[in-house]
């Protein structure tokens, strides 16, 4: 049998809040119930058996004490996922109390005194109205209370048979129906109020999240501008500095060797500046979702050789030895050639920048069961590439972030990761104090052969 929907409004938070309101109002309900019970007992003391009145009041107090213990247990142990069970407990307590009210008053109703019967009818009407107000958070609760309380008394008045009693019983029935209609309207208003409250809370939470996201974006933008201004200014200052040397006074001519070195320095700085600008434009396209690969069969060995050649001057100036080691059986790669060059160039440039003078950087490529792999590693001053018996294992995304933060990630690393992911590949990084830092790119094996229908 399928379970009934837990919340008729479709919102479990509203239903849970209704049950919390019910338990919150229960102590006041119990206090007024006991006070009304004692008052009615005092009024009927001379017209009904005293023992019956005492027993009735005692039973009412016992049920009220049990319901109060239930309230205390709810405050201590209730959890959101258990609200349906606590709703059932509350309905059982309401049913017991209302049955005692109806059965007790029908039992104590004095057949000889019509004024007392009118008083009891009036008291029952007030109790029913109070129940509708205090139990409006739970429609089933006030319906049970009104029905179980009024039905025995109406039946007892009908059995007495007097015209006044029959008329009063009919009025109680009509009044009870009216109270239930009013109670339903109050409950609907309460549900709408709670729904509006939760919508406002959700809106406030979303606004807070948007505010924090905007603040984080502003901080990231400021950090990015600070970093990129430094990255752009460094090669530009080098270009201007070497250009000033070349156009120096004619009476201090430069020898051809020195002039050539300055020209190479200008070319290296300009190439580095061009890579930075390309990286910025690439990141902008990634953020705008406009970066689409134009794939073809790429000679990976030639592409890596070209990247290494373009960075040879930069590596020489940094005092870093640059090595290229590609497998002889390296297949072609089905990818965007421009993006492959940018991936390899960014990783290689980053490794050169992070390697101290006297260190070395190696770029290697191979194919295995997992697909095509490109490794860019710097051995630093103490590590040796021969210490790497196996390629480093891929790290999780969180490890990649931690590794990038630890080694001082450059602008090209985020772009390289996006470009690799556009080819269904992965970029992972690892860092070791003795072996240095390595970045490994893995392309799926199916990209090492020409797909059917590829141009």
Secondary structure per residue as TSV (DSSP state, phi and psi in degrees):
chain	resnum	aa	ss	phi	psi
A	1	X	-	360.0	126.6
A	2	X	-	-68.7	144.0
A	3	X	-	-72.8	144.6
A	4	X	-	-70.1	151.9
A	5	X	-	-58.8	133.2
A	6	X	S	-68.7	-35.7
A	7	X	-	-122.6	118.4
A	8	X	T	-62.9	-23.7
A	9	X	T	-84.1	-7.3
A	10	X	S	81.5	3.3
A	11	X	-	-123.5	108.0
A	12	X	H	-66.7	-27.0
A	13	X	H	-66.9	-37.3
A	14	X	H	-65.2	-45.2
A	15	X	H	-63.8	-41.3
A	16	X	H	-62.0	-40.9
A	17	X	H	-66.5	-34.8
A	18	X	H	-61.6	-42.7
A	19	X	H	-67.8	-38.1
A	20	X	H	-61.8	-42.9
A	21	X	H	-61.8	-39.4
A	22	X	H	-60.9	-49.0
A	23	X	H	-67.4	-29.8
A	24	X	H	-68.5	-34.0
A	25	X	H	-85.0	-14.4
A	26	X	H	-59.5	-44.8
A	27	X	H	-56.8	-41.5
A	28	X	H	-66.2	-37.1
A	29	X	H	-62.1	-44.9
A	30	X	H	-65.4	-41.0
A	31	X	H	-62.8	-46.0
A	32	X	H	-66.7	-33.6
A	33	X	H	-65.1	-45.4
A	34	X	H	-65.4	-41.4
A	35	X	H	-62.8	-42.6
A	36	X	H	-65.7	-38.1
A	37	X	H	-63.3	-44.3
A	38	X	H	-66.8	-40.1
A	39	X	H	-63.7	-44.7
A	40	X	H	-65.1	-39.7
A	41	X	H	-60.7	-39.5
A	42	X	H	-66.4	-39.7
A	43	X	H	-65.7	-37.7
A	44	X	T	-90.4	2.9
A	45	X	T	-56.7	-40.2
A	46	X	T	-87.5	-14.5
A	47	X	T	-102.7	-10.7
A	48	X	S	-133.2	160.3
A	49	X	-	-58.6	129.3
A	50	X	H	-62.1	-38.7
A	51	X	H	-62.9	-40.7
A	52	X	H	-63.9	-39.1
A	53	X	H	-64.9	-43.1
A	54	X	H	-63.9	-43.6
A	55	X	H	-62.2	-42.7
A	56	X	H	-63.5	-46.2
A	57	X	H	-63.4	-39.9
A	58	X	H	-62.3	-43.4
A	59	X	H	-63.9	-40.1
A	60	X	H	-63.0	-41.0
A	61	X	H	-66.1	-38.3
A	62	X	H	-64.4	-45.2
A	63	X	H	-64.4	-40.3
A	64	X	H	-64.2	-39.2
A	65	X	H	-63.9	-40.3
A	66	X	H	-63.0	-41.7
A	67	X	H	-67.9	-34.1
A	68	X	H	-66.5	-39.8
A	69	X	H	-62.0	-35.9
A	70	X	H	-64.3	-39.3
A	71	X	H	-62.6	-44.4
A	72	X	H	-63.1	-40.4
A	73	X	H	-65.2	-37.8
A	74	X	H	-62.4	-44.0
A	75	X	H	-63.7	-29.1
A	76	X	H	-91.6	-39.0
A	77	X	H	-114.0	-10.9
A	78	X	-	-65.8	138.6
A	79	X	-	-126.6	157.1
A	80	X	G	-58.7	-41.7
A	81	X	G	-70.9	-11.7
A	82	X	G	-103.3	10.9
A	83	X	H	-62.2	-33.4
A	84	X	H	-63.9	-39.4
A	85	X	H	-66.2	-42.0
A	86	X	H	-67.6	-29.2
A	87	X	H	-63.3	-42.3
A	88	X	H	-62.7	-41.6
A	89	X	H	-60.6	-42.7
A	90	X	H	-63.2	-41.0
A	91	X	H	-65.3	-37.6
A	92	X	H	-62.7	-44.3
A	93	X	H	-63.0	-42.0
A	94	X	H	-63.5	-41.9
A	95	X	H	-63.1	-43.3
A	96	X	H	-62.5	-45.1
A	97	X	H	-64.9	-42.1
A	98	X	H	-69.0	-35.4
A	99	X	H	-64.8	-41.6
A	100	X	H	-63.6	-39.6
A	101	X	H	-61.9	-52.8
A	102	X	H	-65.2	-48.1
A	103	X	H	-66.4	-39.9
A	104	X	H	-65.5	-45.1
A	105	X	H	-68.1	-36.3
A	106	X	H	-64.9	-35.9
A	107	X	H	-70.7	-39.9
A	108	X	H	-88.3	-4.3
A	109	X	-	-60.0	119.1
A	110	X	-	-76.1	120.0
A	111	X	T	-74.0	-19.7
A	112	X	T	-91.0	-13.1
A	113	X	-	-122.6	104.1
A	114	X	H	-67.3	-39.4
A	115	X	H	-58.4	-39.3
A	116	X	H	-67.6	-34.7
A	117	X	H	-66.8	-36.8
A	118	X	H	-64.5	-40.1
A	119	X	H	-61.1	-44.5
A	120	X	H	-65.5	-41.1
A	121	X	H	-61.0	-41.2
A	122	X	H	-65.2	-41.4
A	123	X	H	-63.3	-41.1
A	124	X	H	-63.4	-40.4
A	125	X	H	-62.3	-42.2
A	126	X	H	-64.9	-41.7
A	127	X	H	-63.1	-41.1
A	128	X	H	-64.0	-42.0
A	129	X	H	-64.0	-42.0
A	130	X	H	-63.4	-37.1
A	131	X	H	-65.0	-40.2
A	132	X	H	-62.1	-39.6
A	133	X	H	-71.2	-46.6
A	134	X	H	-80.2	-24.3
A	135	X	T	-105.1	16.7
A	136	X	T	-64.0	-20.0
A	137	X	T	-67.6	-20.0
A	138	X	-	-131.2	96.3
A	139	X	H	-55.3	-41.1
A	140	X	H	-61.0	-31.9
A	141	X	H	-65.4	-50.8
A	142	X	H	-73.9	-25.7
A	143	X	H	-67.5	-43.5
A	144	X	H	-62.4	-44.8
A	145	X	H	-62.6	-48.4
A	146	X	H	-64.5	-45.1
A	147	X	H	-64.8	-48.5
A	148	X	H	-70.0	-25.2
A	149	X	H	-85.1	-40.7
A	150	X	H	-82.7	-36.2
A	151	X	H	-58.6	-49.8
A	152	X	H	-61.8	-38.3
A	153	X	H	-69.0	-39.9
A	154	X	H	-63.4	-41.7
A	155	X	H	-63.3	-41.6
A	156	X	H	-65.5	-40.9
A	157	X	H	-66.2	-37.9
A	158	X	H	-64.1	-35.8
A	159	X	H	-69.5	-31.4
A	160	X	H	-62.3	-38.7
A	161	X	-	87.0	-6.6
A	162	X	-	-68.3	151.4
A	163	X	H	-61.2	-40.7
A	164	X	H	-63.6	-41.1
A	165	X	H	-66.8	-41.9
A	166	X	H	-63.9	-41.6
A	167	X	H	-64.0	-41.4
A	168	X	H	-66.5	-36.8
A	169	X	H	-63.4	-42.6
A	170	X	H	-63.3	-40.8
A	171	X	H	-63.9	-38.2
A	172	X	H	-62.7	-38.9
A	173	X	H	-64.8	-47.9
A	174	X	H	-63.0	-40.5
A	175	X	H	-64.2	-39.0
A	176	X	H	-65.1	-42.4
A	177	X	H	-61.9	-42.3
A	178	X	H	-62.5	-41.0
A	179	X	H	-62.9	-39.3
A	180	X	H	-65.4	-40.5
A	181	X	H	-62.8	-45.3
A	182	X	H	-62.7	-42.1
A	183	X	H	-61.0	-40.2
A	184	X	H	-62.9	-40.8
A	185	X	H	-64.6	-41.4
A	186	X	H	-64.2	-40.3
A	187	X	H	-63.8	-42.1
A	188	X	H	-62.7	-39.6
A	189	X	H	-64.8	-39.5
A	190	X	H	-63.9	-42.7
A	191	X	H	-62.4	-43.6
A	192	X	H	-62.8	-39.1
A	193	X	H	-64.2	-43.7
A	194	X	H	-65.9	-39.9
A	195	X	H	-61.7	-42.9
A	196	X	H	-64.2	-38.1
A	197	X	H	-62.7	-46.1
A	198	X	H	-68.7	-34.9
A	199	X	H	-62.4	-40.1
A	200	X	H	-65.7	-41.1
A	201	X	H	-63.2	-42.5
A	202	X	H	-64.1	-40.3
A	203	X	H	-63.6	-41.8
A	204	X	H	-63.4	-41.3
A	205	X	H	-63.7	-41.7
A	206	X	H	-66.3	-38.3
A	207	X	H	-64.5	-40.3
A	208	X	H	-63.6	-42.6
A	209	X	H	-63.5	-42.4
A	210	X	H	-64.6	-39.1
A	211	X	H	-63.7	-45.1
A	212	X	H	-65.9	-37.1
A	213	X	H	-65.3	-40.3
A	214	X	H	-65.2	-41.4
A	215	X	H	-64.3	-41.4
A	216	X	H	-64.0	-39.4
A	217	X	H	-64.6	-39.4
A	218	X	H	-65.4	-40.9
A	219	X	H	-64.1	-43.5
A	220	X	H	-63.4	-38.9
A	221	X	H	-63.7	-42.7
A	222	X	H	-64.9	-43.1
A	223	X	H	-63.6	-40.1
A	224	X	H	-64.1	-44.4
A	225	X	H	-63.6	-39.2
A	226	X	H	-63.0	-45.1
A	227	X	H	-67.6	-46.1
A	228	X	H	-70.1	-32.6
A	229	X	H	-64.0	-38.8
A	230	X	H	-67.8	-42.5
A	231	X	H	-63.9	-38.7
A	232	X	H	-77.1	-35.1
A	233	X	H	-69.6	-34.9
A	234	X	H	-61.7	-55.4
A	235	X	H	-67.9	-30.7
A	236	X	H	-67.0	-40.7
A	237	X	H	-62.6	-37.3
A	238	X	H	-65.1	-43.7
A	239	X	H	-59.4	-47.1
A	240	X	H	-66.4	-38.5
A	241	X	H	-64.8	-47.5
A	242	X	H	-68.5	-34.1
A	243	X	H	-64.2	-38.2
A	244	X	H	-63.6	-37.2
A	245	X	H	-65.7	-39.2
A	246	X	H	-69.0	-31.5
A	247	X	T	-99.9	25.1
A	248	X	S	-65.9	-178.3
A	249	X	-	-59.1	140.5
A	250	X	T	-66.0	-25.1
A	251	X	T	-74.1	-10.3
A	252	X	S	-118.4	74.0
A	253	X	-	-70.8	149.7
A	254	X	-	-93.2	140.3
A	255	X	-	-69.9	155.7
A	256	X	H	-57.6	-38.2
A	257	X	H	-63.8	-45.0
A	258	X	H	-66.8	-39.8
A	259	X	H	-60.5	-40.1
A	260	X	H	-65.9	-38.6
A	261	X	H	-63.5	-39.9
A	262	X	H	-66.2	-39.1
A	263	X	H	-63.9	-39.5
A	264	X	H	-65.0	-38.3
A	265	X	H	-64.0	-42.3
A	266	X	H	-63.0	-41.2
A	267	X	H	-64.6	-42.9
A	268	X	H	-64.5	-44.1
A	269	X	H	-65.7	-39.5
A	270	X	H	-66.0	-38.7
A	271	X	H	-64.1	-42.1
A	272	X	H	-62.9	-41.7
A	273	X	H	-63.8	-39.7
A	274	X	H	-63.8	-39.5
A	275	X	H	-63.1	-41.1
A	276	X	H	-62.3	-43.9
A	277	X	H	-64.9	-41.8
A	278	X	H	-61.4	-38.3
A	279	X	H	-64.8	-42.1
A	280	X	H	-62.2	-46.0
A	281	X	H	-64.3	-38.2
A	282	X	H	-64.4	-42.8
A	283	X	H	-63.6	-37.9
A	284	X	H	-63.4	-40.2
A	285	X	H	-67.7	-37.5
A	286	X	H	-62.0	-46.7
A	287	X	H	-62.9	-33.9
A	288	X	H	-84.9	-5.7
A	289	X	T	69.9	26.1
A	290	X	-	-109.8	10.6
A	291	X	-	-92.8	108.1
A	292	X	-	-121.4	131.4
A	293	X	-	-76.8	142.8
A	294	X	-	-111.1	97.8
A	295	X	-	-90.3	147.6
A	296	X	E	-157.7	177.1
A	297	X	E	-79.4	121.5
A	298	X	E	-110.8	130.9
A	299	X	-	-76.5	96.9
A	300	X	H	-62.7	-38.1
A	301	X	H	-62.2	-44.1
A	302	X	H	-67.7	-37.4
A	303	X	H	-63.6	-44.0
A	304	X	H	-68.0	-36.9
A	305	X	H	-63.9	-40.2
A	306	X	H	-64.3	-40.7
A	307	X	H	-62.7	-44.2
A	308	X	H	-63.1	-40.1
A	309	X	H	-65.0	-38.8
A	310	X	H	-68.5	-22.3
A	311	X	T	-104.2	5.8
A	312	X	H	-63.2	-43.1
A	313	X	H	-65.0	-44.4
A	314	X	H	-61.0	-42.3
A	315	X	H	-65.5	-39.3
A	316	X	H	-64.3	-42.4
A	317	X	H	-64.0	-34.0
A	318	X	T	-82.2	-2.4
A	319	X	T	71.4	30.9
A	320	X	-	-114.4	130.7
A	321	X	E	-80.3	131.1
A	322	X	E	-111.4	126.0
A	323	X	E	-125.7	145.2
A	324	X	E	-125.0	128.0
A	325	X	E	-138.1	100.1
A	326	X	E	-114.8	142.6
A	327	X	-	-65.1	147.2
A	328	X	T	-67.5	-33.5
A	329	X	T	-93.0	25.3
A	330	X	-	-66.0	119.5
A	331	X	-	-79.9	173.3
A	332	X	-	-71.9	156.8
A	333	X	E	-115.7	127.9
A	334	X	E	-83.6	101.0
A	335	X	E	-162.2	178.9
A	336	X	-	-83.5	115.3
A	337	X	H	-60.4	-38.8
A	338	X	H	-64.2	-39.9
A	339	X	H	-70.5	-37.6
A	340	X	H	-61.8	-43.9
A	341	X	H	-61.9	-38.2
A	342	X	H	-70.6	-38.6
A	343	X	H	-61.6	-53.7
A	344	X	H	-64.0	-41.7
A	345	X	H	-63.6	-42.1
A	346	X	H	-64.8	-45.4
A	347	X	H	-65.0	-41.6
A	348	X	H	-68.4	-42.6
A	349	X	H	-62.7	-40.9
A	350	X	H	-63.0	-41.8
A	351	X	H	-65.1	-40.6
A	352	X	H	-63.1	-42.8
A	353	X	H	-65.9	-31.0
A	354	X	H	-90.4	-2.8
A	355	X	S	-97.3	127.9
A	356	X	-	-70.7	158.5
A	357	X	T	-55.4	137.6
A	358	X	T	94.8	-10.3
A	359	X	-	-85.7	-172.8
A	360	X	E	-145.5	152.8
A	361	X	E	-127.0	133.4
A	362	X	E	-122.5	135.6
A	363	X	E	-118.8	123.5
A	364	X	E	-132.3	159.4
A	365	X	E	-144.3	143.7
A	366	X	E	-154.8	169.6
A	367	X	E	-125.9	137.1
A	368	X	E	-143.0	-165.2
A	369	X	T	-63.0	-25.8
A	370	X	T	-83.2	-13.9
A	371	X	E	126.3	-159.8
A	372	X	E	-85.5	137.0
A	373	X	E	-130.9	143.0
A	374	X	E	-124.0	126.5
A	375	X	E	-116.0	127.7
A	376	X	E	-120.4	118.6
A	377	X	E	-138.2	143.6
A	378	X	E	-113.6	132.7
A	379	X	-	-88.2	-7.0
A	380	X	T	64.6	-152.8
A	381	X	T	-95.0	-24.6
A	382	X	T	-107.8	-23.9
A	383	X	-	-85.1	159.2
A	384	X	-	-128.6	143.7
A	385	X	G	-66.1	-24.3
A	386	X	G	-69.1	-16.6
A	387	X	G	-72.9	-14.0
A	388	X	-	-90.1	87.6
A	389	X	S	-68.0	-30.5
A	390	X	S	-135.7	152.5
A	391	X	-	-59.6	147.5
A	392	X	-	-62.8	143.6
A	393	X	-	-75.1	151.7
A	394	X	-	-67.4	141.3
A	395	X	-	-101.2	162.7
A	396	X	-	-72.0	167.6
A	397	X	H	-60.5	-38.0
A	398	X	H	-66.2	-35.1
A	399	X	H	-66.1	-37.7
A	400	X	H	-61.3	-44.2
A	401	X	H	-62.9	-43.7
A	402	X	H	-64.6	-41.5
A	403	X	H	-64.9	-41.6
A	404	X	H	-63.2	-41.5
A	405	X	H	-65.4	-37.3
A	406	X	H	-69.2	-37.2
A	407	X	H	-97.3	2.0
A	408	X	T	76.4	68.0
A	409	X	-	-59.8	140.8
A	410	X	-	-92.3	176.2
A	411	X	H	-62.7	-32.9
A	412	X	H	-73.2	-19.2
A	413	X	H	-66.2	-48.3
A	414	X	H	-59.1	-40.2
A	415	X	H	-65.9	-42.6
A	416	X	H	-59.2	-40.4
A	417	X	H	-63.3	-43.0
A	418	X	H	-63.0	-41.9
A	419	X	H	-65.9	-38.9
A	420	X	H	-64.6	-41.8
A	421	X	H	-66.5	-29.6
A	422	X	H	-63.4	-21.8
A	423	X	T	-103.1	21.4
A	424	X	T	59.9	27.8
A	425	X	-	-105.4	-175.3
A	426	X	E	-132.7	148.8
A	427	X	E	-124.9	119.8
A	428	X	E	-128.1	155.7
A	429	X	E	-134.7	152.2
A	430	X	E	-145.0	154.2
A	431	X	E	-139.8	135.6
A	432	X	E	-134.9	134.6
A	433	X	T	-59.4	-29.3
A	434	X	T	-98.3	-35.4
A	435	X	T	-91.9	-15.0
A	436	X	E	95.6	-159.1
A	437	X	E	-115.5	142.3
A	438	X	E	-136.7	145.6
A	439	X	E	-126.1	132.1
A	440	X	E	-125.7	130.4
A	441	X	E	-108.2	131.1
A	442	X	E	-122.0	124.5
A	443	X	E	-103.6	142.8
A	444	X	E	-60.2	151.6
A	445	X	G	-62.0	-33.1
A	446	X	G	-65.1	-16.1
A	447	X	G	-84.2	-3.7
A	448	X	G	-88.3	-0.5
A	449	X	S	-132.7	151.3
A	450	X	-	-68.3	119.4
A	451	X	-	-65.9	151.8
A	452	X	T	-65.3	134.3
A	453	X	T	83.5	1.4
A	454	X	-	-76.7	142.6
A	455	X	-	-78.6	360.0
